Every structure is written in structure tokens, then in C-alpha cells.
Amino acid sequence: MKFSDFECNLLINGINEWRNMLLAADYTAEDVDELLLKIIRKAEGK
């Protein structure tokens, strides 16, 4: 699946907001961190 730069940024920002909500609610975000890093690395490798 290919995304435009705008779509990648939107996806990254949305997942990061979700991560922040998890942390604010005192949940672990390790899995979300891994997903976020994978998406960022994939976006950088375009």
C-alpha cells in the first residue's frame, strides 16, 4: 500500500495522538510505539 506524504503525516499524527491518550490514561503504549516507528521508518524510506 502506498501513501502520499500528506497521508503518511496524517497517519503518524493520528497514531501519535492515540499513543498520547493511552499514556494519559496510564496504559502502556509499547505496541503503539513499535507501530509508529515502523510507519515513520517506512515513510522515510520512500
Beta strands, then each sheet from edge to edge (+ up, - down):
end
